[in-house]
Structures are given as structure tokens and as C-alpha cells.
């Protein structure tokens, strides 16, 4: 039984032995995700920080980009006066953009490798629409420990996993 030159004694390929020596090579070689989308839940910054950190590592290793998205719930405008909801919606949008920009500043990625966007509507719909728009190779979504309500009603991560056309990594 002879060994092919690209195999080592354990039977792994040359790429496998190279990946154990260099984790960044491992990430770039084994997971060619150049465009990473990260839906951010600003109400859970600890989860957001972890997903952004992983997305940054993936993008850095592959020479790719990270796109952060926050989705505001749609405001029911019919129940309020005409001027107040628009002003309130604009203020909420600005605050979300500022919070997202603060999180984005922690990535240490060059400006051209990072973008942020704030949308309003259904989290799943907006995330999938953005993934399609930017040609995402990977969506990294944070998920909380499931409660009885999320088992019965579903979470944001579940529908994204089921309906995404690209790979999805769910972090807990």
C-alpha cells in the first residue's frame, strides 16, 4: 500500500496537514466564504459581538467582506398621527445605525471590507433579501437558547436556515 505524494501518513491530504499548521489557511482553504452577512440583534450585544468576531475572522482569512444588517420591526403607522411616526421612525433608524457603526468599529477590517445597513420589516425576509442582493456566501446568525415560545413560534434563525440559498452558520 503506497502513499500518494499529496497524502501524509494519517491519510489526510497535503491541504489537511497545511491547515493544522495555520488556522487562517484552514479557514480560507476549507471555507471559501468571501461575502459574509451578519444579522445583528442590538438588544443582545454579547451575541452580536461573537458573530461579528467570527465573521471578521472568516472575511480576513478569505480576503472577503462583512456586511452587518439590523432589522427594525415595522411600525404600525395607521394607529398614530401622520408626522409623529415618520419622525419617530427616522430617529429609531438613526439610533440603530449609530449602534451598528459602533459594533462595526470593533472589526478592525478596512472600510472597503465592511458595510452596515438598517432595514425595517420581517427579519427573515430582510436578511434573505440582503443576502441575495450582496451575493452572500455565508450568513452567520446568532441564536439564543430556545425557549418554549421559540419552539412553538419559531425564531429568526430557523427560517433563515430553512430558506437561505447560501450556507448559514448558527452561533449559540
Backbone as CSV, one residue per row, in Angstrom:
resi,resn,N_x,N_y,N_z,CA_x,CA_y,CA_z,C_x,C_y,C_z
1,UNK,0.841,-1.165,0.000,0.000,0.000,0.000,0.892,1.236,0.000
2,UNK,0.925,1.953,-1.101,1.762,3.134,-1.222,0.977,4.388,-0.923
3,UNK,1.708,5.430,-0.587,1.066,6.713,-0.317,1.211,7.641,-1.500
4,UNK,0.157,8.304,-1.858,0.177,9.357,-2.854,0.987,10.502,-2.253
5,UNK,1.716,11.249,-3.069,2.546,12.344,-2.547,1.743,13.409,-1.833
6,UNK,0.466,13.565,-2.187,-0.326,14.607,-1.546,-0.973,14.112,-0.252
7,UNK,-0.632,12.895,0.186,-1.174,12.391,1.435,-0.057,12.256,2.457
8,UNK,-0.413,12.444,3.718,0.563,12.199,4.761,0.282,10.837,5.384
9,UNK,1.008,10.454,6.390,0.870,9.119,6.956,-0.503,8.845,7.544
10,UNK,-1.217,9.857,7.988,-2.538,9.628,8.563,-3.610,9.520,7.486
11,UNK,-3.216,9.663,6.227,-4.183,9.540,5.140,-4.846,10.843,4.754
12,UNK,-4.469,11.930,5.386,-5.048,13.220,5.039,-4.289,13.839,3.881
13,UNK,-4.947,14.717,3.188,-4.317,15.382,2.046,-3.283,16.394,2.522
14,UNK,-2.489,16.875,1.592,-1.489,17.904,1.909,-2.176,19.156,2.447
15,UNK,-3.351,19.472,1.915,-4.080,20.639,2.407,-4.459,20.449,3.862
16,UNK,-4.801,19.250,4.233,-5.164,18.978,5.619,-3.989,19.217,6.552
17,UNK,-2.808,18.770,6.174,-1.652,18.988,7.046,-1.272,20.461,7.075
18,UNK,-1.463,21.166,5.987,-1.171,22.604,5.975,-2.145,23.353,6.866
19,UNK,-3.405,22.905,6.912,-4.400,23.610,7.711,-4.133,23.466,9.191
20,UNK,-3.573,22.338,9.625,-3.307,22.187,11.050,-2.182,23.106,11.502
21,UNK,-1.303,23.486,10.610,-0.200,24.371,10.953,-0.614,25.840,10.956
22,UNK,-1.640,26.186,10.211,-2.050,27.579,10.071,-3.573,27.669,10.072
23,UNK,-4.203,28.069,11.187,-5.655,28.122,11.258,-6.288,29.059,10.235
24,UNK,-5.601,30.185,9.908,-6.181,31.088,8.913,-6.223,30.415,7.553
25,UNK,-5.191,29.650,7.199,-5.206,28.921,5.937,-6.350,27.923,5.945
26,UNK,-6.549,27.273,7.080,-7.621,26.293,7.218,-8.960,26.924,6.894
27,UNK,-9.209,28.079,7.465,-10.459,28.752,7.264,-10.629,29.167,5.808
28,UNK,-9.603,29.739,5.226,-9.700,30.205,3.849,-9.763,29.045,2.874
29,UNK,-8.984,28.001,3.115,-8.919,26.887,2.177,-10.179,26.031,2.240
30,UNK,-10.611,25.719,3.446,-11.742,24.823,3.604,-13.088,25.510,3.472
31,UNK,-13.156,26.790,3.729,-14.415,27.512,3.714,-14.268,28.790,2.889
32,UNK,-14.451,28.697,1.608,-14.220,29.876,0.755,-15.376,30.876,0.797
33,UNK,-15.641,31.406,1.971,-16.726,32.368,2.133,-16.150,33.771,2.070
34,UNK,-16.338,34.422,0.947,-15.763,35.752,0.751,-16.738,36.867,1.106
35,UNK,-18.030,36.592,1.050,-19.027,37.612,1.359,-19.892,37.085,2.497
36,UNK,-19.707,37.680,3.674,-20.356,37.188,4.882,-21.377,38.217,5.363
37,UNK,-22.593,37.749,5.571,-23.668,38.608,6.080,-23.936,38.246,7.536
38,UNK,-24.020,39.262,8.385,-24.273,39.039,9.803,-25.496,39.843,10.234
39,UNK,-26.626,39.171,10.445,-27.769,39.859,11.050,-27.449,40.119,12.521
40,UNK,-27.615,41.341,12.955,-27.243,41.743,14.314,-28.508,42.068,15.098
41,UNK,-28.576,41.521,16.309,-29.647,41.866,17.242,-29.044,42.824,18.257
42,UNK,-29.364,44.087,18.146,-28.772,45.107,19.007,-29.214,44.976,20.462
43,UNK,-30.257,44.205,20.726,-30.695,44.004,22.100,-29.880,42.915,22.802
44,UNK,-29.051,42.201,22.049,-28.174,41.165,22.608,-26.742,41.406,22.117
45,UNK,-26.077,42.443,22.640,-24.750,42.800,22.125,-23.694,41.705,22.299
46,UNK,-23.809,40.870,23.346,-22.806,39.826,23.541,-22.861,38.798,22.405
47,UNK,-24.038,38.455,21.952,-24.180,37.541,20.818,-23.706,38.224,19.539
48,UNK,-24.062,39.484,19.384,-23.640,40.240,18.201,-22.119,40.304,18.114
49,UNK,-21.463,40.553,19.223,-20.001,40.651,19.229,-19.353,39.335,18.809
50,UNK,-19.894,38.211,19.279,-19.340,36.903,18.907,-19.515,36.619,17.417
51,UNK,-20.691,36.899,16.884,-20.919,36.628,15.463,-20.080,37.550,14.590
52,UNK,-19.929,38.791,15.006,-19.112,39.735,14.240,-17.641,39.320,14.288
53,UNK,-17.188,38.853,15.438,-15.802,38.406,15.569,-15.528,37.226,14.632
54,UNK,-16.437,36.264,14.589,-16.252,35.121,13.695,-16.309,35.559,12.238
55,UNK,-17.256,36.397,11.891,-17.371,36.884,10.510,-16.111,37.624,10.090
56,UNK,-15.552,38.395,11.005,-14.320,39.125,10.725,-13.182,38.159,10.438
57,UNK,-13.070,37.110,11.235,-12.014,36.109,11.023,-12.184,35.417,9.674
58,UNK,-13.411,35.059,9.342,-13.681,34.394,8.055,-13.322,35.324,6.904
59,UNK,-13.793,36.554,6.961,-13.523,37.516,5.889,-12.038,37.824,5.778
60,UNK,-11.375,37.988,6.900,-9.938,38.281,6.888,-9.172,37.125,6.249
61,UNK,-9.499,35.903,6.631,-8.791,34.730,6.113,-9.014,34.541,4.615
62,UNK,-10.190,34.875,4.156,-10.523,34.664,2.744,-10.347,35.923,1.901
63,UNK,-9.937,37.031,2.511,-9.827,38.286,1.775,-11.187,38.792,1.344
64,UNK,-12.177,38.562,2.187,-13.552,38.897,1.829,-14.097,40.105,2.550
65,UNK,-15.417,40.178,2.574,-16.118,41.314,3.153,-17.142,40.847,4.173
66,UNK,-17.464,41.755,5.089,-18.500,41.522,6.089,-19.569,42.590,5.909
67,UNK,-20.801,42.151,5.938,-21.946,43.052,5.838,-22.803,42.841,7.080
68,UNK,-22.961,43.898,7.872,-23.792,43.827,9.070,-25.160,44.399,8.749
69,UNK,-26.200,43.711,9.184,-27.567,44.175,8.941,-28.347,44.127,10.250
70,UNK,-29.113,45.165,10.481,-30.045,45.196,11.602,-31.422,45.436,11.019
71,UNK,-32.396,44.693,11.521,-33.761,44.831,11.004,-34.655,45.354,12.111
72,UNK,-35.215,46.544,11.854,-36.170,47.155,12.765,-37.542,46.532,12.522
73,UNK,-38.317,46.362,13.561,-39.687,45.904,13.332,-40.465,47.001,12.611
74,UNK,-41.345,46.614,11.730,-42.162,47.590,11.004,-43.098,48.275,12.002
75,UNK,-43.160,49.620,11.933,-44.038,50.364,12.832,-45.433,50.475,12.225
76,UNK,-46.468,50.224,13.016,-47.838,50.404,12.513,-48.189,51.892,12.466
77,UNK,-48.083,52.484,11.288,-48.262,53.932,11.145,-49.726,54.358,11.226
78,UNK,-50.654,53.489,10.932,-52.061,53.877,10.884,-52.620,54.226,12.259
79,UNK,-52.004,53.742,13.330,-52.523,53.983,14.674,-52.092,55.330,15.239
80,UNK,-51.137,56.005,14.606,-50.621,57.272,15.128,-50.883,58.398,14.135
81,UNK,-50.565,59.622,14.572,-50.689,60.768,13.681,-49.681,60.681,12.545
82,UNK,-49.851,61.481,11.517,-49.031,61.342,10.313,-47.580,61.801,10.488
83,UNK,-47.290,62.874,11.232,-45.928,63.376,11.356,-45.112,62.636,12.417
84,UNK,-45.715,62.327,13.529,-45.002,61.696,14.626,-44.368,60.362,14.237
85,UNK,-45.083,59.457,13.586,-44.454,58.169,13.274,-43.246,58.294,12.352
86,UNK,-43.303,59.194,11.382,-42.165,59.353,10.477,-40.951,59.894,11.213
87,UNK,-41.173,60.858,12.105,-40.071,61.402,12.889,-39.528,60.332,13.837
88,UNK,-40.425,59.576,14.440,-40.009,58.511,15.336,-39.249,57.427,14.568
89,UNK,-39.745,57.061,13.416,-39.079,56.040,12.598,-37.683,56.514,12.179
90,UNK,-37.556,57.782,11.797,-36.246,58.329,11.420,-35.276,58.304,12.589
91,UNK,-35.770,58.662,13.792,-34.917,58.671,14.984,-34.471,57.248,15.348
92,UNK,-35.379,56.308,15.293,-35.051,54.910,15.599,-34.036,54.388,14.584
93,UNK,-34.219,54.747,13.322,-33.283,54.339,12.261,-31.887,54.907,12.533
94,UNK,-31.801,56.192,12.870,-30.514,56.828,13.163,-29.827,56.170,14.361
95,UNK,-30.590,55.911,15.417,-30.013,55.272,16.603,-29.488,53.874,16.277
96,UNK,-30.244,53.124,15.489,-29.805,51.778,15.101,-28.533,51.848,14.254
97,UNK,-28.469,52.790,13.333,-27.270,52.956,12.508,-26.056,53.303,13.366
98,UNK,-26.248,54.168,14.375,-25.145,54.537,15.267,-24.658,53.328,16.075
99,UNK,-25.586,52.561,16.628,-25.206,51.376,17.408,-24.500,50.344,16.530
100,UNK,-24.986,50.178,15.311,-24.369,49.229,14.381,-22.970,49.703,13.983
101,UNK,-22.808,50.996,13.802,-21.490,51.554,13.456,-20.496,51.353,14.596
102,UNK,-20.954,51.456,15.832,-20.077,51.221,16.983,-19.614,49.762,16.987
103,UNK,-20.536,48.833,16.751,-20.152,47.420,16.668,-19.207,47.174,15.492
104,UNK,-19.474,47.815,14.376,-18.644,47.636,13.180,-17.218,48.111,13.424
105,UNK,-17.072,49.137,14.238,-15.736,49.680,14.520,-14.843,48.682,15.253
106,UNK,-15.424,47.667,15.858,-14.634,46.668,16.589,-14.012,45.622,15.667
107,UNK,-14.342,45.635,14.381,-13.902,44.565,13.483,-12.460,44.687,13.041
108,UNK,-11.922,45.862,13.003,-10.559,46.101,12.516,-10.410,45.680,11.051
109,UNK,-11.514,45.728,10.313,-11.458,45.480,8.872,-11.336,46.819,8.158
110,UNK,-10.692,46.843,6.997,-10.655,48.094,6.234,-12.067,48.502,5.811
111,UNK,-12.266,49.792,5.628,-13.597,50.308,5.280,-14.200,49.615,4.068
112,UNK,-13.367,49.289,3.074,-13.895,48.669,1.857,-14.318,47.216,2.072
113,UNK,-13.954,46.634,3.217,-14.315,45.242,3.506,-15.484,45.142,4.476
114,UNK,-16.104,46.277,4.787,-17.163,46.290,5.793,-18.278,47.231,5.388
115,UNK,-19.513,46.776,5.564,-20.655,47.662,5.329,-21.733,47.371,6.364
116,UNK,-22.567,48.368,6.603,-23.690,48.201,7.515,-24.954,48.681,6.822
117,UNK,-26.085,48.090,7.229,-27.370,48.567,6.720,-28.448,48.287,7.753
118,UNK,-29.427,49.176,7.786,-30.566,49.033,8.673,-31.807,48.985,7.795
119,UNK,-32.623,47.968,8.031,-33.855,47.776,7.264,-35.015,47.697,8.253
120,UNK,-36.226,47.791,7.741,-37.423,47.606,8.564,-38.267,46.512,7.931
121,UNK,-38.846,45.674,8.766,-39.706,44.607,8.262,-39.474,43.304,8.985
122,UNK,-39.727,42.221,8.299,-39.520,40.877,8.849,-38.031,40.549,8.810
123,UNK,-37.485,40.082,9.935,-36.054,39.777,10.000,-35.677,38.784,8.909
124,UNK,-36.401,37.686,8.835,-36.066,36.652,7.851,-36.111,37.208,6.429
125,UNK,-37.189,37.880,6.085,-37.328,38.404,4.722,-36.225,39.396,4.374
126,UNK,-35.935,40.305,5.294,-34.924,41.328,5.025,-33.519,40.740,4.946
127,UNK,-33.224,39.782,5.811,-31.902,39.152,5.786,-31.720,38.377,4.489
128,UNK,-32.723,37.608,4.096,-32.610,36.831,2.854,-32.539,37.744,1.626
129,UNK,-33.270,38.836,1.654,-33.223,39.805,0.539,-31.833,40.430,0.445
130,UNK,-31.258,40.791,1.592,-29.920,41.388,1.612,-28.864,40.369,1.166
131,UNK,-29.013,39.118,1.599,-28.070,38.066,1.198,-28.070,37.901,-0.317
132,UNK,-29.239,37.922,-0.898,-29.360,37.804,-2.357,-28.741,39.029,-3.035
133,UNK,-29.029,40.205,-2.507,-28.538,41.463,-3.088,-27.014,41.537,-3.116
134,UNK,-26.364,41.119,-2.014,-24.903,41.244,-1.935,-24.178,39.990,-2.416
135,UNK,-24.924,38.943,-2.738,-24.301,37.694,-3.173,-23.573,37.002,-2.039
136,UNK,-24.201,36.949,-0.869,-23.567,36.353,0.305,-23.244,34.882,0.077
137,UNK,-22.059,34.491,0.532,-21.652,33.088,0.524,-22.008,32.433,1.844
138,UNK,-22.111,33.249,2.895,-22.346,32.738,4.238,-23.121,33.772,5.045
139,UNK,-24.092,33.277,5.819,-24.789,34.103,6.798,-24.416,33.532,8.162
140,UNK,-23.923,34.386,9.040,-23.635,33.962,10.407,-24.656,34.641,11.302
141,UNK,-25.517,33.838,11.886,-26.606,34.376,12.693,-26.488,33.865,14.125
142,UNK,-26.644,34.777,15.066,-26.642,34.399,16.470,-28.014,33.886,16.845
143,UNK,-28.032,32.944,17.766,-29.296,32.398,18.234,-29.228,32.249,19.738
144,UNK,-30.329,32.507,20.378,-30.404,32.365,21.822,-30.861,30.954,22.136
145,UNK,-30.619,30.521,23.337,-31.117,29.207,23.754,-32.621,29.195,23.541
146,UNK,-33.130,28.160,22.890,-34.569,28.167,22.594,-35.419,28.069,23.850
147,UNK,-36.448,28.890,23.849,-37.431,28.816,24.923,-38.650,28.081,24.368
148,UNK,-39.613,27.835,25.209,-40.828,27.170,24.736,-41.492,28.011,23.643
149,UNK,-41.468,29.326,23.781,-42.095,30.189,22.781,-41.416,30.052,21.428
150,UNK,-40.072,29.982,21.418,-39.404,29.884,20.117,-39.581,28.504,19.508
151,UNK,-39.763,27.474,20.341,-40.075,26.153,19.789,-41.434,26.175,19.103
152,UNK,-42.396,26.862,19.731,-43.752,26.881,19.183,-43.906,27.882,18.049
153,UNK,-43.281,29.051,18.185,-43.486,30.120,17.220,-42.360,30.238,16.201
154,UNK,-41.213,29.669,16.507,-40.074,29.780,15.606,-39.236,30.995,15.942
155,UNK,-37.955,30.918,15.680,-37.060,32.046,15.930,-36.679,32.658,14.595
156,UNK,-35.843,33.671,14.628,-35.365,34.259,13.376,-34.364,33.345,12.685
157,UNK,-33.541,32.650,13.467,-32.511,31.797,12.871,-33.124,30.642,12.085
158,UNK,-34.156,30.018,12.615,-34.769,28.864,11.957,-35.230,29.137,10.534
159,UNK,-36.050,30.155,10.324,-36.495,30.451,8.957,-35.352,30.864,8.020
160,UNK,-34.338,31.541,8.564,-33.198,31.923,7.725,-32.478,30.666,7.254
161,UNK,-32.268,29.721,8.158,-31.613,28.459,7.787,-32.432,27.726,6.734
162,UNK,-33.736,27.639,6.940,-34.597,26.877,6.025,-34.696,27.487,4.632
163,UNK,-34.661,28.802,4.537,-34.951,29.448,3.251,-33.739,30.066,2.555
164,UNK,-32.589,30.065,3.190,-31.407,30.675,2.606,-30.875,29.866,1.410
165,UNK,-30.399,30.578,0.421,-29.773,29.933,-0.742,-28.265,29.756,-0.552
166,UNK,-27.729,30.308,0.542,-26.305,30.157,0.833,-26.137,29.447,2.178
167,UNK,-24.922,29.155,2.527,-24.637,28.498,3.804,-24.990,29.424,4.963
168,UNK,-25.430,28.802,6.058,-25.786,29.558,7.264,-25.115,28.877,8.453
169,UNK,-24.446,29.675,9.257,-23.861,29.191,10.488,-24.622,29.837,11.633
170,UNK,-25.172,29.001,12.507,-25.921,29.492,13.661,-25.032,29.372,14.888
171,UNK,-24.819,30.488,15.563,-23.978,30.512,16.776,-24.856,30.627,17.997
172,UNK,-24.536,29.813,19.004,-25.243,29.922,20.287,-24.271,30.317,21.349
